[in-house]
Amino acid sequence: MPARRLSLFLCVAAIAGAGCDRSDRHGLMTNVSASAPDVDLPLPTFSLIDQHGQPFSSDAMKGNVYVVDFVFTSCPSICPTLTKKMSDLVNRTAADKAIKFLSISVDPANDTPERMTAFLERNGQSSPRWSFVTGSPDVIDQTVVQGFKMRLDRDKAGTLAHGEHFVIVDKALRIRGYFEATPEGLDALVEKARALAGA
């Protein structure tokens, strides 16, 4: 096959429907974009305790869209930042009553309801739409890792490492997205949450 026809064939075969920019002197494809696939995963059931000492289960989430993050109260850096960003999301969606918020402590050995309440007061806000929950270590580990598919590592010295994305759960208890805690990521999260809440 002549070189010119081979180049055109490879360009078309590489990405169906994407144009080849023939003005690119290096022969590279331009104006090509790809989006992340939609997330649609079932959320397993769980039962935990909230910052008021009251039971909180996955069943309580049905019928609302939830924005979920993972923090612990003795975290000196990223957790206060994530909590402040969650508080901003609560404010941004004040008119969207079907959008609620859930913070899950990944340090259940130390995070009592009293500590979680104090942490929210320092770094976030008290809102009837925002629950901060904990539970037994095995339930927390199963909920975070197997349920929400988030990283959670504990070393022998007691150091914790956990995922820093925000997660959206829809009204039918299905995980529908993971969002970075960047301005662009949070804008996309709000758009997705509102779309799911209106569905």
VONUMI-690523 format. One record per residue: x, y, z of N, C-alpha, C in turn. Coordinates in steps of 0.001 Angstrom, whole numbers, padded with zeros to 6 digits, m for minus. Layout:
BEGIN
+---------+---------+---------+---------+----------+---------+---------+---------+---------+
!  n.east ! n.north !    n.up ! ca.east ! ca.north !   ca.up !  c.east ! c.north !    c.up !
+---------+---------+---------+---------+----------+---------+---------+---------+---------+
!       X !       Y !       Z !       X !        Y !       Z !       X !       Y !       Z !
...
+---------+---------+---------+---------+----------+---------+---------+---------+---------+
This chain:
BEGIN
+---------+---------+---------+---------+----------+---------+---------+---------+---------+
!  n.east ! n.north !    n.up ! ca.east ! ca.north !   ca.up !  c.east ! c.north !    c.up !
+---------+---------+---------+---------+----------+---------+---------+---------+---------+
!  000857 ! m001188 !  000000 !  000000 !   000000 !  000000 !  000893 !  001237 !  000000 !
!  000662 !  002218 ! m000900 !  001485 !   003425 ! m000917 !  001490 !  004088 !  000439 !
!  002598 !  004779 !  000765 !  002778 !   005380 !  002090 !  001656 !  006344 !  002428 !
!  001234 !  007148 !  001432 !  000194 !   008145 !  001706 ! m001118 !  007485 !  002071 !
! m001502 !  006430 !  001323 ! m002754 !   005719 !  001619 ! m002655 !  004971 !  002936 !
! m001477 !  004422 !  003282 ! m001284 !   003720 !  004538 ! m001461 !  004674 !  005706 !
! m000913 !  005883 !  005607 ! m001043 !   006876 !  006674 ! m002495 !  007225 !  006927 !
! m003245 !  007425 !  005853 ! m004660 !   007767 !  005993 ! m005430 !  006599 !  006599 !
! m005131 !  005376 !  006174 ! m005811 !   004197 !  006697 ! m005571 !  004040 !  008190 !
! m004326 !  004207 !  008632 ! m004000 !   004052 !  010046 ! m004686 !  005109 !  010889 !
! m004777 !  006306 !  010352 ! m005408 !   007391 !  011088 ! m006881 !  007102 !  011316 !
! m007568 !  006645 !  010301 ! m008992 !   006358 !  010416 ! m009224 !  005143 !  011299 !
! m008381 !  004138 !  011176 ! m008560 !   002911 !  011939 ! m008287 !  003118 !  013416 !
! m007412 !  004059 !  013747 ! m007026 !   004257 !  015144 ! m008186 !  004723 !  015987 !
! m008923 !  005723 !  015536 ! m010069 !   006241 !  016280 ! m011185 !  006523 !  015298 !
! m012233 !  005718 !  015354 ! m013346 !   005893 !  014433 ! m014018 !  007217 !  014692 !
! m014222 !  007958 !  013618 ! m014913 !   009232 !  013743 ! m014019 !  010393 !  014094 !
! m012767 !  010182 !  014421 ! m011864 !   011288 !  014754 ! m011168 !  011740 !  013482 !
! m011076 !  013045 !  013317 ! m010462 !   013558 !  012096 ! m008955 !  013579 !  012176 !
! m008314 !  013506 !  011048 ! m006874 !   013661 !  010979 ! m006561 !  015096 !  010589 !
! m005743 !  015744 !  011345 ! m005355 !   017110 !  011022 ! m004180 !  017037 !  010051 !
! m004456 !  017178 !  008760 ! m003413 !   017008 !  007747 ! m002422 !  018153 !  007758 !
! m002762 !  019237 !  008480 ! m001828 !   020352 !  008536 ! m000733 !  020116 !  009562 !
! m000873 !  019051 !  010386 !  000144 !   018744 !  011394 !  001350 !  018153 !  010675 !
!  002439 !  018875 !  010653 !  003593 !   018446 !  009874 !  004268 !  017204 !  010426 !
!  003958 !  016832 !  011702 !  004571 !   015637 !  012273 !  003689 !  014406 !  012099 !
!  002525 !  014578 !  011490 !  001654 !   013438 !  011260 !  000916 !  012965 !  012498 !
!  000847 !  013803 !  013569 !  000162 !   013409 !  014793 ! m001312 !  013748 !  014710 !
! m002145 !  012932 !  015349 ! m003569 !   013221 !  015397 ! m003828 !  014312 !  016415 !
! m004733 !  015223 !  016091 ! m005113 !   016289 !  017012 ! m006624 !  016309 !  017162 !
! m007086 !  017130 !  018096 ! m008522 !   017265 !  018354 ! m009179 !  015941 !  018709 !
! m008448 !  015084 !  019428 ! m008973 !   013800 !  019866 ! m009160 !  013865 !  021376 !
! m010336 !  013470 !  021848 ! m010581 !   013481 !  023289 ! m011265 !  012188 !  023686 !
! m011114 !  011841 !  024961 ! m011756 !   010650 !  025499 ! m012268 !  010973 !  026889 !
! m013404 !  010435 !  027241 ! m013954 !   010669 !  028571 ! m013929 !  009370 !  029362 !
! m013885 !  009512 !  030706 ! m013885 !   008333 !  031558 ! m015219 !  007618 !  031446 !
! m015199 !  006299 !  031520 ! m016465 !   005564 !  031432 ! m017345 !  005860 !  032638 !
! m018650 !  005761 !  032438 ! m019575 !   005968 !  033543 ! m019380 !  004879 !  034594 !
! m019506 !  005286 !  035860 ! m019409 !   004349 !  036971 ! m020824 !  003969 !  037392 !
! m021056 !  002685 !  037609 ! m022357 !   002209 !  038066 ! m022126 !  000905 !  038820 !
! m021875 !  001029 !  040119 ! m021544 !  m000119 !  040956 ! m022516 ! m000210 !  042128 !
! m022916 ! m001407 !  042525 ! m023810 !  m001534 !  043679 ! m023067 ! m001228 !  044979 !
! m023758 ! m000572 !  045901 ! m023184 !  m000302 !  047218 ! m023677 ! m001365 !  048196 !
! m022785 ! m002180 !  048751 ! m023226 !  m003191 !  049722 ! m023810 ! m002543 !  050973 !
! m024601 ! m003302 !  051690 ! m025234 !  m002781 !  052897 ! m024209 ! m002614 !  054015 !
! m024460 ! m001640 !  054891 ! m023624 !  m001444 !  056073 ! m024463 ! m000775 !  057160 !
! m023999 ! m000888 !  058391 ! m024670 !  m000266 !  059531 ! m023609 !  000338 !  060434 !
! m023700 !  001668 !  060662 ! m022703 !   002396 !  061435 ! m023391 !  003301 !  062459 !
! m022612 !  004148 !  063121 ! m023131 !   005078 !  064128 ! m022713 !  006488 !  063737 !
! m023645 !  007452 !  063809 ! m023322 !   008815 !  063392 ! m022800 !  009669 !  064535 !
! m022543 !  010942 !  064258 ! m021941 !   011845 !  065235 ! m022850 !  012154 !  066422 !
! m024120 !  011770 !  066316 ! m025063 !   011957 !  067426 ! m025255 !  010674 !  068233 !
! m024488 !  009635 !  067855 ! m024627 !   008356 !  068535 ! m025811 !  007547 !  068059 !
! m026386 !  007942 !  066920 ! m027564 !   007267 !  066378 ! m027163 !  006316 !  065245 !
! m027914 !  005234 !  065075 ! m027611 !   004302 !  063980 ! m027740 !  004985 !  062621 !
! m026846 !  004616 !  061740 ! m026903 !   005089 !  060349 ! m026578 !  003898 !  059460 !
! m027482 !  003573 !  058550 ! m027265 !   002427 !  057672 ! m027379 !  002851 !  056219 !
! m026924 !  001976 !  055356 ! m027042 !   002252 !  053923 ! m028503 !  002382 !  053519 !
! m029399 !  001682 !  054201 ! m030823 !   001790 !  053884 ! m031331 !  003218 !  054066 !
! m030740 !  003958 !  055012 ! m031156 !   005339 !  055263 ! m030796 !  006262 !  054106 !
! m029936 !  005804 !  053205 ! m029505 !   006621 !  052087 ! m030448 !  006534 !  050892 !
! m031338 !  005551 !  050890 ! m032226 !   005346 !  049743 ! m033098 !  006569 !  049513 !
! m033257 !  006919 !  048258 ! m034124 !   008032 !  047890 ! m033434 !  009378 !  047850 !
! m032153 !  009420 !  048239 ! m031369 !   010654 !  048172 ! m030059 !  010385 !  047445 !
! m029473 !  011438 !  046933 ! m028129 !   011365 !  046358 ! m027149 !  011734 !  047462 !
! m026110 !  010927 !  047631 ! m025128 !   011179 !  048693 ! m023750 !  011460 !  048098 !
! m023101 !  012467 !  048664 ! m021694 !   012742 !  048400 ! m020930 !  012217 !  049615 !
! m019950 !  011347 !  049373 ! m019275 !   010640 !  050461 ! m017775 !  010929 !  050416 !
! m017188 !  011148 !  051608 ! m015724 !   011220 !  051689 ! m015236 !  010414 !  052886 !
! m013906 !  010301 !  053018 ! m013287 !   009419 !  053998 ! m012203 !  010205 !  054722 !
! m012353 !  010344 !  056039 ! m011461 !   011184 !  056833 ! m011270 !  010559 !  058209 !
! m010409 !  011175 !  059037 ! m010351 !   010835 !  060458 ! m009912 !  012081 !  061229 !
! m010356 !  012173 !  062467 ! m010281 !   013446 !  063186 ! m008875 !  013847 !  063624 !
! m007960 !  012891 !  063757 ! m006594 !   013239 !  064156 ! m005681 !  013499 !  062971 !
! m006220 !  013433 !  061775 ! m005451 !   013711 !  060553 ! m005028 !  015180 !  060563 !
! m003732 !  015457 !  060385 ! m003263 !   016840 !  060496 ! m003324 !  017650 !  059208 !
! m003602 !  017010 !  058083 ! m003441 !   017743 !  056823 ! m004642 !  017631 !  055900 !
! m004735 !  016534 !  055162 ! m005723 !   016457 !  054088 ! m007153 !  016375 !  054606 !
! m007369 !  015740 !  055766 ! m008756 !   015551 !  056239 ! m009453 !  016867 !  056588 !
! m008800 !  017795 !  057309 ! m009453 !   019092 !  057497 ! m009745 !  019795 !  056173 !
! m008843 !  019665 !  055212 ! m009055 !   020283 !  053899 ! m010247 !  019659 !  053191 !
! m010328 !  018329 !  053197 ! m011463 !   017655 !  052575 ! m012771 !  018049 !  053255 !
! m012730 !  018193 !  054567 ! m013942 !   018545 !  055310 ! m014393 !  019964 !  054998 !
! m013445 !  020876 !  054856 ! m013794 !   022243 !  054451 ! m014410 !  022255 !  053048 !
! m013873 !  021426 !  052159 ! m014431 !   021355 !  050810 ! m015822 !  020718 !  050825 !
! m016006 !  019736 !  051682 ! m017336 !   019147 !  051825 ! m018311 !  020203 !  052333 !
! m017873 !  021028 !  053281 ! m018724 !   022106 !  053796 ! m019102 !  023077 !  052683 !
! m018161 !  023379 !  051812 ! m018470 !   024239 !  050661 ! m019522 !  023599 !  049761 !
! m019432 !  022272 !  049581 ! m020420 !   021567 !  048769 ! m021808 !  021611 !  049410 !
! m021848 !  021509 !  050728 ! m023130 !   021634 !  051436 ! m023746 !  023000 !  051140 !
! m022911 !  024044 !  051188 ! m023410 !   025399 !  050919 ! m023848 !  025560 !  049462 !
! m023071 !  025002 !  048543 ! m023377 !   025150 !  047115 ! m024676 !  024460 !  046728 !
! m025057 !  023442 !  047479 ! m026252 !   022673 !  047140 ! m027373 !  022915 !  048152 !
! m027360 !  024075 !  048783 ! m028339 !   024364 !  049844 ! m029775 !  024226 !  049363 !
! m030020 !  024534 !  048105 ! m031387 !   024458 !  047567 ! m031743 !  023051 !  047093 !
! m030780 !  022158 !  047091 ! m030999 !   020800 !  046582 ! m031176 !  019844 !  047760 !
! m032373 !  019761 !  048277 ! m032628 !   018992 !  049496 ! m032418 !  017500 !  049319 !
! m032448 !  017018 !  048090 ! m032248 !   015586 !  047850 ! m030778 !  015202 !  047773 !
! m029868 !  016193 !  047917 ! m028430 !   015908 !  047948 ! m027969 !  015971 !  049399 !
! m027428 !  014864 !  049878 ! m026960 !   014789 !  051257 ! m025486 !  014382 !  051283 !
! m024919 !  014400 !  052482 ! m023473 !   014241 !  052616 ! m023143 !  013247 !  053722 !
! m022080 !  012475 !  053478 ! m021667 !   011448 !  054424 ! m020147 !  011421 !  054507 !
! m019622 !  011629 !  055703 ! m018192 !   011454 !  055967 ! m018018 !  010184 !  056791 !
! m017125 !  009325 !  056358 ! m016879 !   008057 !  057048 ! m015506 !  008110 !  057694 !
! m015470 !  007931 !  059013 ! m014187 !   007893 !  059718 ! m013483 !  006573 !  059434 !
! m012213 !  006656 !  059071 ! m011423 !   005450 !  058845 ! m010585 !  005107 !  060074 !
! m010864 !  005792 !  061199 ! m010146 !   005544 !  062454 ! m011159 !  005288 !  063569 !
! m011908 !  004200 !  063473 ! m012975 !   003966 !  064442 ! m012488 !  003728 !  065866 !
! m011222 !  003325 !  066029 ! m010705 !   003085 !  067375 ! m010622 !  004379 !  068181 !
! m010491 !  005517 !  067496 ! m010316 !   006789 !  068196 ! m011435 !  007791 !  067956 !
! m012163 !  007641 !  066873 ! m013168 !   008644 !  066520 ! m014527 !  008304 !  067132 !
! m014753 !  008870 !  068307 ! m016035 !   008742 !  068981 ! m017015 !  009749 !  068390 !
! m018305 !  009601 !  068639 ! m019251 !   010619 !  068191 ! m018890 !  012024 !  068669 !
! m018398 !  012131 !  069890 ! m018016 !   013448 !  070413 ! m016863 !  014052 !  069620 !
! m015877 !  013251 !  069295 ! m014738 !   013753 !  068508 ! m015165 !  014129 !  067096 !
! m016052 !  013341 !  066522 ! m016521 !   013650 !  065177 ! m017320 !  014950 !  065165 !
! m018146 !  015160 !  066190 ! m018908 !   016398 !  066287 ! m017978 !  017595 !  066409 !
! m016960 !  017479 !  067259 ! m016011 !   018576 !  067449 ! m015227 !  018844 !  066166 !
! m014874 !  017790 !  065452 ! m014135 !   017944 !  064194 ! m014971 !  018702 !  063166 !
! m016250 !  018355 !  063062 ! m017137 !   019072 !  062140 ! m017268 !  020537 !  062538 !
! m017354 !  020811 !  063822 ! m017487 !   022192 !  064277 ! m016249 !  023009 !  063937 !
! m015060 !  022377 !  064001 ! m013805 !   023087 !  063700 ! m013597 !  023285 !  062203 !
! m013956 !  022287 !  061422 ! m013567 !   022285 !  060006 ! m014724 !  022337 !  059021 !
! m015924 !  022134 !  059487 ! m017062 !   022100 !  058581 ! m018233 !  022881 !  059120 !
! m019322 !  022187 !  059347 ! m020519 !   022820 !  059882 ! m021490 !  021743 !  060335 !
! m022415 !  022144 !  061159 ! m023493 !   021247 !  061556 ! m024629 !  021422 !  060570 !
! m025034 !  020337 !  059933 ! m026106 !   020398 !  058946 ! m026933 !  019129 !  059048 !
! m028256 !  019247 !  058983 ! m029090 !   018042 !  058990 ! m028872 !  017172 !  057753 !
! m028206 !  017715 !  056734 ! m027937 !   016938 !  055513 ! m026571 !  016257 !  055542 !
! m025823 !  016402 !  056654 ! m024452 !   015890 !  056708 ! m024282 !  014965 !  057901 !
! m023970 !  013700 !  057639 ! m023719 !   012713 !  058690 ! m022245 !  012339 !  058692 !
! m021708 !  012154 !  059897 ! m020319 !   011725 !  060093 ! m020400 !  010420 !  060869 !
! m019940 !  009325 !  060285 ! m020206 !   008009 !  060864 ! m018936 !  007226 !  061139 !
! m019070 !  006271 !  062037 ! m018000 !   005342 !  062353 ! m018631 !  004019 !  062762 !
! m017795 !  003068 !  063119 ! m018304 !   001763 !  063515 ! m017157 !  000862 !  063902 !
! m017411 ! m000416 !  063987 ! m016346 !  m001344 !  064342 ! m015312 ! m001391 !  063214 !
! m014036 ! m001624 !  063569 ! m012977 !  m001606 !  062540 ! m013240 ! m002530 !  061356 !
! m013741 ! m003735 !  061618 ! m013957 !  m004656 !  060491 ! m015066 ! m004169 !  059568 !
! m016112 ! m003548 !  060146 ! m017193 !  m003017 !  059317 ! m016707 ! m001812 !  058518 !
! m015919 ! m000947 !  059153 ! m015369 !   000216 !  058446 ! m014492 ! m000237 !  057293 !
! m013590 ! m001173 !  057548 ! m012696 !  m001646 !  056483 ! m013482 ! m002257 !  055329 !
! m014473 ! m003066 !  055644 ! m015270 !  m003691 !  054594 ! m016071 ! m002644 !  053826 !
! m016631 ! m001673 !  054554 ! m017438 !  m000637 !  053905 ! m016593 !  000216 !  052973 !
! m015418 !  000628 !  053435 ! m014574 !   001523 !  052643 ! m013952 !  000794 !  051455 !
! m013331 ! m000351 !  051720 ! m012559 !  m001041 !  050679 ! m013465 ! m001841 !  049739 !
! m014301 ! m002695 !  050299 ! m015144 !  m003541 !  049454 ! m016410 ! m002819 !  049001 !
! m016935 ! m001954 !  049867 ! m018164 !  m001252 !  049525 ! m017938 ! m000104 !  048559 !
! m017110 !  000860 !  048988 ! m016879 !   002047 !  048167 ! m015684 !  001919 !  047221 !
! m014958 !  000810 !  047287 ! m013803 !   000561 !  046403 ! m012722 !  001624 !  046579 !
! m012508 !  002041 !  047828 ! m011501 !   003062 !  048127 ! m010323 !  002440 !  048868 !
! m009160 !  003056 !  048668 ! m007941 !   002580 !  049333 ! m007990 !  002893 !  050824 !
! m007542 !  001943 !  051642 ! m007408 !   002156 !  053080 ! m006285 !  001268 !  053579 !
! m005190 !  001888 !  054032 ! m004016 !   001154 !  054499 ! m003721 !  001541 !  055941 !
! m003455 !  000542 !  056755 ! m003048 !   000766 !  058142 ! m001720 !  000039 !  058358 !
! m000718 !  000744 !  058873 !  000532 !   000049 !  059165 !  000624 ! m000253 !  060664 !
!  001648 ! m000990 !  061047 !  001776 !  m001428 !  062438 !  001988 ! m000267 !  063391 !
!  002494 !  000848 !  062891 !  002711 !   002019 !  063746 !  001429 !  002825 !  063942 !
!  000361 !  002403 !  063288 ! m000904 !   003100 !  063433 ! m001144 !  004176 !  062403 !
! m000233 !  004321 !  061440 ! m000396 !   005333 !  060403 ! m001492 !  004905 !  059425 !
! m002328 !  005867 !  059058 ! m003432 !   005605 !  058140 ! m003192 !  006279 !  056800 !
! m003529 !  005589 !  055736 ! m003529 !   006176 !  054393 ! m004848 !  005784 !  053745 !
! m005517 !  006763 !  053136 ! m006838 !   006478 !  052576 ! m007071 !  007279 !  051313 !
! m008043 !  006848 !  050531 ! m008393 !   007538 !  049307 ! m008924 !  008927 !  049594 !
! m008654 !  009853 !  048672 ! m009017 !   011252 !  048877 ! m010066 !  011740 !  047887 !
! m010669 !  010841 !  047145 ! m011723 !   011234 !  046207 ! m013069 !  011356 !  046919 !
! m013935 !  012174 !  046359 ! m015328 !   012213 !  046761 ! m016087 !  011204 !  045892 !
! m017069 !  010543 !  046498 ! m017836 !   009516 !  045808 ! m019300 !  009932 !  045777 !
! m019968 !  009704 !  044659 ! m021402 !   009973 !  044562 ! m022159 !  008647 !  044540 !
! m023188 !  008567 !  045386 ! m024094 !   007417 !  045426 ! m025485 !  007907 !  045041 !
! m026147 !  007208 !  044126 ! m027455 !   007676 !  043669 ! m028586 !  007191 !  044574 !
! m029812 !  007524 !  044201 ! m030982 !   007224 !  045032 ! m031229 !  005736 !  045202 !
! m030714 !  004947 !  044270 ! m030907 !   003496 !  044315 ! m029719 !  002772 !  044926 !
! m028851 !  003518 !  045626 ! m027677 !   002963 !  046298 ! m026680 !  002346 !  045319 !
! m026426 !  003092 !  044254 ! m025398 !   002688 !  043301 ! m024346 !  003779 !  043227 !
! m023082 !  003371 !  043264 ! m021971 !   004311 !  043157 ! m021910 !  004799 !  041719 !
! m021946 !  006133 !  041544 ! m022044 !   006680 !  040194 ! m020879 !  007575 !  039796 !
! m019881 !  007736 !  040668 ! m018747 !   008538 !  040249 ! m017747 !  008775 !  041362 !
! m016489 !  008976 !  040952 ! m015386 !   009324 !  041853 ! m014807 !  010648 !  041356 !
! m014659 !  011615 !  042251 ! m014276 !   012962 !  041845 ! m013103 !  013467 !  042673 !
! m012134 !  014059 !  041994 ! m010995 !   014651 !  042679 ! m011422 !  015913 !  043410 !
! m010719 !  016221 !  044480 ! m011039 !   017398 !  045288 ! m010355 !  018645 !  044735 !
! m010488 !  018836 !  043431 ! m009967 !   020017 !  042750 ! m011157 !  020890 !  042358 !
! m010933 !  022169 !  042050 ! m012065 !   022997 !  041620 ! m012832 !  022386 !  040453 !
! m012104 !  021850 !  039477 ! m012766 !   021237 !  038325 ! m013516 !  019972 !  038733 !
! m012885 !  019171 !  039594 ! m013530 !   017954 !  040045 ! m014788 !  018219 !  040845 !
! m014752 !  019240 !  041698 ! m015918 !   019558 !  042518 ! m017037 !  020172 !  041685 !
! m016678 !  020944 !  040664 ! m017709 !   021463 !  039754 ! m018422 !  020306 !  039051 !
! m017631 !  019328 !  038587 ! m018215 !   018168 !  037918 ! m019069 !  017357 !  038884 !
! m018625 !  017265 !  040130 ! m019394 !   016548 !  041146 ! m020759 !  017195 !  041366 !
! m020789 !  018515 !  041520 ! m022049 !   019215 !  041754 ! m022989 !  019005 !  040567 !
! m022451 !  019099 !  039350 ! m023274 !   018888 !  038167 ! m023872 !  017483 !  038138 !
! m023040 !  016498 !  038464 ! m023504 !   015098 !  038474 ! m024540 !  014871 !  039567 !
! m024277 !  015408 !  040753 ! m025200 !   015226 !  041881 ! m026560 !  015836 !  041570 !
! m026575 !  017021 !  040970 ! m027844 !   017658 !  040638 ! m028591 !  016882 !  039565 !
! m027856 !  016342 !  038609 ! m028508 !   015548 !  037573 ! m029138 !  014290 !  038162 !
! m028431 !  013627 !  039067 ! m028965 !   012431 !  039693 ! m030129 !  012740 !  040626 !
! m030038 !  013881 !  041307 ! m031122 !   014261 !  042231 ! m032405 !  014578 !  041481 !
! m032261 !  015088 !  040262 ! m033427 !   015440 !  039464 ! m033982 !  014288 !  038656 !
! m033253 !  013192 !  038638 ! m033674 !   012034 !  037817 ! m034827 !  011286 !  038469 !
+---------+---------+---------+---------+----------+---------+---------+---------+---------+
